[in-house]
């Protein structure tokens, strides 16, 4: 009986699947926005200078939502080799995926690049609101942030805050 149900399900799935293009037909162009779906091929992502809350050298691409407002967001940050963010906190849980390069994270109130954990490409991590941490990048690194806004950063040492520098 189970074998018959499985065979029937496969037949239904095959009948519902779209037929493949005929050999020699050009592939259909990617539909980047249809029926509310939006796609962001990596090569076509538009990078901008990072926000004033991050040290110079970062670039950002907002993919979904508005990180400065209430609601869901997704953004990517690209940083050069050796880039550092001094000890800081966030008012909400921070969720990141390392897409390329290596992000190194350390805990505490003082920056110590030897007391960090390496997060190579493919690593996902999250840490609670208020956790004191700092990061640095090995190689050009792209990190994807996702969560519920507003996203913000507060530096433990006000002198580290790039928004206060001229």
N, C-alpha and C positions, 0 to 999 in steps of 0.2 A: 504494500500500500504506500509506504513512504517513498519507494523508488518511483512509483507512478506519479505521486504529487510533485516530486523533484523534477521529473521529466516534463510534466505539464508546466511547471513554473519556468523552466528553461525555454520551452517553446514559446510561452507568452512573452518572455523577455526578448527573445530573438525577433519575434514579430513586431515588437514595439520599438526596437532599435532602428535608428536611421540607416538607410542603405549607404554603403561607402561610395565615394566618388568613383567614376569610371577611370580606368588607367589612362593617363595622359591628360586628364582634366586638371587645370591649375587649382591649387588649394584655395579654399575660400579665405578671404582676408579675415584677420581676427576681429571679432565684434567686441570692442572695448567697452561699450556702454549700450546695453540692450535690456529692456524689461527691468530696469533698475539695477542691473548688474554692472559693476565697474571693475575693470582689470587694469593693472599697472605693471606692464612688462618692465623689467629692471633697466633695460637700455633706454627706456623712454621716460623714466622718472625725472622730474624737474627739481633740481637741487637749488636751494637758496642759502644765503649766509645764515648761520645759526642765530638763534634768538639772543638778545642782549643778556639773558640770564646765564649763558654758557660762555666760557672763555673763548677768545677769538680762535678761529681755525676750524670750527665745527660748521658743517653744512646740515640743513634739515630739509626733509620732504614730508609734508603732511599728506597722508593718504586717505584718511577718513576722519570726519568730525572736525572739531576745533579744540585742541588741547587746552586752550585758555578758558573754555566754557564748560558748563555742566553737560554731561553726556559722554557717550563712548567716543574714543579717538584711537587712531593708529598713526604713528609718525616714525620716520627713520632719521637717524643721525649718523653722518659720516665724519670721521675724524682722522687726522694724519697720524703717522707713527710717532709715538712719544707723547701724544696729547694727554693732558691731565685735567681732572676736575677735583679741586680741593675738597676736604671733608664737608659734607652737607647732609641734609635730610629732605624728606618729602612729606607732605601732609596726608598722602594716601599711599596705599600699597603700590610699589613700583614693579612692573612686569616687563621683562626684556628678553629678546631673543637675539643672540649674536649671529649675524648673517655672514660676515666675513671678518678676517683678522682675528685678533685676540683681545678681549676686554679683561683687564685685571681689576679685581675688586678687593678692597680691604675695609675692615671695620675699625671704628674708633674716631677719635677727635684729632689725631695728628696723621699727616700723610707719611706713609712708610712704604715705598714701593717694594721692599723685600718682604713685607707682611701681607701679601695679597694672594688671592686665589685666581689662577688663570681660567678664563671662560673662553675656550676656543669656539670657532664657527660651529653652529649647530646647537650650542648650549642655550637652554631656556632657564631663566631664574626669576624669582620674585622675592621681595623682602618687605617687611611690614612698614607701615607709616612710622615716621620718627626715627628709623634706624640710622645711626651715624655711620656714614661710609664715604669712601673716596674711590676714584677709578683712574686708570691710565690704560692707554692702548699700545699694543705691540703690533706694528704694521698698520697700514691703512685699515680701519675697522668700521664696519657698518652694523649698527644696533637698531633693532625695531622695538619701539615702546608701544604698549597697548594697555588700555584701561579706561577708567571713567574719570572725566575731567571735573574740575580743572586740575591740570598738571602744573606743579610749581616746584621750585627748588629754593632752599634757604641754606646759605653758607654758615657754618659754625663760627668762622671768623669773618666779621663784616668786611675786613680789608680784602678778603678773597673774592668778594662779590663783584663781578665785572660790570654790573649796572652802576656801581658807585665810582668807577674809575673814569677818568677823562681821557 
